[in-house]
Amino acid sequence: MSQKIVSGEQYEPAFEVHLSDIIAFFRKYILLIAIIAVASAILGYLSSYIQTEKYTAKTILLPEYSAAKSSFFALAVSGNNTDGPGNLTPDLYPNVLESSSFGEYLLNQPITTQSGQKYATLKSYLAKPSSPGLLARIRSFFSSNKSATLPHGPKLDLKGSGVLYYSKEETALISGAKSMVSASIEQKSNLISIESELPDPVLAALLVENAKNYLIDYVEDVRTAKLNQQLTFLTGRTEEAKKRLKSAEYALQSYRDQNRNAFLNVARIEEQRLQAEYTLAQSIYSDLVFKQEQMRIRVKEERPVFKVLETTKVPLTTSSPHRLIMAILFAGIGAFASLLYIAIVKEKFHQKLMKG
C-alpha cells in the first residue's frame, strides 16, 4: 500500500477492508456471537411465556346472489328494469363490522366465558371490576386533572335529531367491542373471513358467530330494503282494496234484497251502477293481490345467500405468542448487538475509519 504526497504533506494509507479481513474477523469472534445469539434465543423463548396466550376463532363465508335480476319472471315483474335494489358489494362487507352500530350490537349480546360463567351482555363482562396495571395507573394519574370536553351530569337528550351522543366510557366500550372482531375479504374469490383473537377461546367463538349473524342480517336488510318498502305499500293498498270490495259487495247485495220485484228503469240503473262498482273493486283487489305475491317472491329472490365454508369453532390451540418466531427474532437482535459491540468497543472500527 503506497503512501500519497500532496503539496508537501504525507498521508497515511487509507483504511481498507478486504474479504480476508472479514473472514478473519468472524473466525475470531464467531464463538462469542454464537453464544450471545443462542442466549438471546433462549431469553426470547422464555419471555414468550410471560405474554398472555390468545386463541383465534374464525369463520369463512362465501356470499352468493340469485339470478333473479336476469330471470324472465323478474323482468316481467319489474317491467324490464334490471336495476338492483342495493349496491352493497362484498368488498364493502368488512366495513360493516367497523361501524359503531356493530359495536353497540356486540355490547348487547349475551356471552359465556371459558369457565362457564354467563353474562347478560358483553357490556357487563367488559365493565366487571379488575385490578388496573401499572401502565393504566400512570395514564389515569396524568389524565385525572384534564377536564372533559362535555360537562358531566345527566346524559344529553338528542332523540329525534339523528345525532348520537356517547360518553367517554361508552365510546371506549364500543371501540373495545369493535376491536375484538376483524373481517377481511379475498378480492379474487370474495371469501369473507371473520376472526377474533382473545385470551378466552369460548368468548372469541361467540363474538365471531355474533358478527356473522350481524353481517348477514345487515346485508339482507340493505339488499331487500327497497323491495320491503314496496311490499309494505302494496300490503296497505291491498287491505284498503279488500275493504272497498266488501263494502261494494254489501251495497250491491243489500240493494238487490230491497228491490227484488222492482221493474223500474231507475232501479235497474242503480243496480248496474252498484254492479260496476263491485266489478271495479274486485278487479283492483285481484290485481293488488297478484302484485303483492309477486313482490314477496322478489324479496325472497333478492335475499343474499351466504354459504358457510368454515363453521365457527372453539379454538383448542393458542395462536399467539409465536414462541419460535420470538426466539429467532431475539437471536437476530442478539447477534446484531454483539457485532456492534465487537466492532465499536473491541475493534474500534469507527476510529480506524476516521483515521483512514
SVG drawing of the C-alpha trace seen along z (x, -y; Angstrom):
<svg xmlns="http://www.w3.org/2000/svg" viewBox="-142 -22 149 50">
<polyline fill="none" stroke="black" stroke-width="0.4" points="0.0,0.0 1.8,-3.2 1.8,-6.5 0.5,-9.7 2.3,-13.1 0.2,-16.2 1.6,-19.7 4.4,-18.5 2.2,-16.7 2.5,-12.9 -0.8,-11.0 -1.2,-7.6 -2.6,-4.9 -6.4,-4.7 -8.1,-2.1 -9.4,0.7 -11.3,3.9 -10.7,7.0 -12.6,10.3 -9.8,11.9 -10.2,9.4 -13.9,10.2 -13.2,14.0 -10.5,13.5 -12.9,11.3 -15.6,13.9 -13.1,16.7 -12.0,14.7 -15.5,13.8 -17.8,16.5 -18.0,18.4 -18.8,15.2 -21.5,14.2 -23.0,17.7 -23.1,17.8 -24.9,14.4 -27.3,15.4 -28.2,18.7 -28.6,17.0 -30.8,14.3 -32.9,17.0 -33.4,18.8 -34.3,15.5 -36.9,14.7 -38.4,18.2 -38.7,17.9 -40.1,14.3 -43.0,15.6 -44.4,17.4 -44.8,14.0 -47.1,12.8 -50.9,13.6 -51.9,16.6 -54.5,15.9 -56.8,18.0 -58.2,17.2 -61.7,18.2 -62.6,17.9 -65.4,18.4 -65.3,18.1 -68.3,17.1 -69.0,17.2 -71.6,14.7 -73.8,15.6 -76.7,13.9 -79.5,15.4 -80.0,14.8 -83.4,13.1 -82.4,9.9 -81.8,11.6 -84.6,14.2 -87.7,13.9 -90.0,13.8 -88.1,11.0 -88.0,9.0 -91.8,9.4 -92.4,8.3 -90.1,5.3 -91.0,4.2 -87.6,4.9 -85.9,2.8 -82.7,4.5 -81.5,2.0 -80.8,3.9 -82.3,2.9 -79.0,2.3 -75.4,1.5 -73.7,3.2 -71.0,5.3 -69.0,7.9 -65.8,5.8 -67.7,3.4 -68.8,6.1 -65.7,5.7 -66.7,2.0 -70.0,3.1 -68.2,4.7 -66.3,1.4 -69.3,-0.7 -70.4,-2.0 -73.7,-0.2 -71.9,3.1 -70.1,2.2 -73.4,1.4 -74.8,4.7 -72.0,6.7 -72.2,5.0 -75.9,6.1 -75.2,9.8 -75.2,12.4 -71.8,14.2 -70.3,17.1 -66.7,17.4 -64.4,20.4 -65.0,21.0 -68.8,21.4 -69.7,18.0 -72.6,16.4 -73.1,12.6 -76.3,10.9 -74.4,8.7 -70.8,8.2 -71.0,4.8 -71.4,6.2 -68.5,8.5 -66.2,5.7 -67.4,3.5 -66.5,6.0 -64.0,4.7 -60.4,5.6 -57.1,4.5 -55.5,1.9 -52.0,2.5 -49.0,0.2 -49.5,-1.5 -53.2,-2.1 -52.4,-3.7 -49.8,-6.0 -52.2,-7.0 -55.0,-7.7 -52.7,-9.8 -51.8,-12.1 -55.3,-12.3 -57.1,-12.8 -56.7,-16.6 -57.9,-17.0 -61.4,-18.4 -63.8,-16.6 -64.9,-18.2 -68.6,-17.8 -69.8,-18.6 -70.6,-15.8 -74.1,-15.3 -77.3,-14.0 -77.0,-12.4 -77.9,-14.7 -81.3,-14.0 -80.9,-14.1 -83.8,-11.9 -85.3,-12.7 -82.3,-14.7 -80.5,-11.9 -77.3,-12.6 -75.9,-10.1 -74.0,-11.1 -71.7,-8.7 -69.9,-9.4 -66.2,-8.6 -67.0,-5.3 -69.5,-4.3 -67.1,-5.3 -64.3,-3.2 -66.6,-0.2 -67.8,-0.5 -64.3,-0.8 -63.2,2.1 -66.0,4.3 -65.3,3.5 -61.6,4.2 -62.4,7.7 -63.6,8.8 -61.9,8.2 -63.1,9.1 -61.2,9.3 -62.1,10.3 -60.2,12.1 -60.6,10.0 -60.3,12.9 -62.7,15.3 -64.8,12.9 -64.4,15.1 -65.3,13.2 -63.1,14.1 -64.3,13.1 -62.0,13.8 -61.4,12.9 -58.2,13.3 -58.8,13.2 -57.4,14.9 -60.8,16.6 -61.5,19.2 -65.2,19.5 -65.7,15.7 -63.8,15.4 -66.0,18.0 -69.2,16.4 -68.2,13.0 -67.3,14.4 -70.7,16.0 -72.5,12.8 -70.5,10.9 -71.5,13.3 -75.2,13.0 -75.0,9.2 -73.3,9.1 -75.9,11.5 -78.9,9.6 -77.4,6.2 -76.7,7.2 -80.1,8.8 -81.8,5.7 -79.9,3.4 -80.5,5.7 -84.2,6.0 -85.0,2.6 -86.5,1.1 -88.5,4.2 -89.8,4.4 -91.0,0.8 -92.8,1.6 -94.2,4.8 -95.5,2.8 -97.1,0.2 -98.8,3.0 -100.0,4.7 -101.6,1.5 -103.3,0.8 -104.5,4.5 -106.1,4.1 -107.8,0.9 -109.0,2.6 -110.3,5.6 -112.4,3.2 -113.7,1.4 -114.6,4.8 -116.5,5.9 -118.3,2.5 -119.3,2.6 -120.4,6.2 -122.6,5.4 -124.1,2.4 -124.9,4.4 -126.5,7.3 -128.4,5.0 -129.9,3.1 -130.9,6.4 -132.6,7.6 -134.6,4.4 -135.6,4.3 -136.4,7.8 -139.6,7.2 -138.8,3.7 -139.2,3.3 -138.5,-0.4 -135.6,-1.6 -134.3,-3.8 -133.9,-0.7 -132.1,1.2 -129.8,-1.8 -128.9,-1.9 -128.2,1.8 -126.0,1.6 -124.0,-1.2 -123.5,0.9 -122.6,3.9 -120.0,1.9 -118.5,0.5 -118.3,4.0 -116.7,5.3 -114.1,2.5 -113.3,3.1 -113.0,6.8 -110.6,6.2 -108.4,3.7 -108.3,6.2 -107.3,9.1 -104.6,7.0 -103.1,5.8 -103.1,9.4 -101.2,10.6 -98.7,7.8 -98.3,8.4 -97.5,12.1 -95.0,11.1 -93.3,8.7 -93.0,11.3 -91.3,13.6 -88.9,10.8 -88.0,10.2 -87.1,13.9 -85.1,13.9 -83.1,10.8 -82.2,12.0 -78.5,12.8 -77.3,16.3 -74.2,16.9 -72.5,20.3 -70.6,21.1 -67.3,22.7 -65.7,22.8 -68.0,23.1 -67.1,21.2 -65.4,23.5 -63.9,23.0 -60.2,23.0 -58.2,25.5 -54.7,24.4 -53.1,20.9 -52.4,18.6 -50.1,16.3 -47.5,15.7 -45.3,17.4 -42.5,18.7 -40.3,19.9 -40.6,16.6 -39.8,14.7 -36.7,16.9 -35.5,16.3 -36.1,12.6 -34.3,12.3 -31.4,14.4 -31.1,12.0 -31.2,8.9 -28.6,10.5 -26.3,11.4 -26.6,7.8 -26.0,6.2 -22.9,8.4 -21.5,7.4 -22.0,3.7 -20.3,4.2 -17.3,6.0 -16.9,3.6 -17.2,0.4 -15.8,1.4 -13.3,4.1 -12.0,3.5 -12.8,-0.3 -13.6,-0.2 -15.1,-3.7 -11.7,-5.2 -9.9,-3.4 -12.4,-4.7 -12.0,-8.3 -8.2,-7.9 -8.5,-6.4"/>
</svg>
